[in-house]
């Protein structure tokens, strides 16, 4: 991990991620349950997502679609 200085502004809730990706919160939770991207951070009982992880997920989807 290159960026070791993560601020709270860099972390998103599952609701914010779902809204950004235009999917349901249930989809985000299911992906987490099956250990699918995006990677998450667990702080106590709270689950947060780094903006970089969301960007990687989007870039990964673009690369796969571009290969078809």
Buried (B, 14 or more C-beta within 10 A) or exposed (E): EEEEEBEEEBBBBBEBBBEEBEEEBEBBEEBBEEEEBBBBBEEEEEBBBBBBBBEBBBEEEEEEEEEE
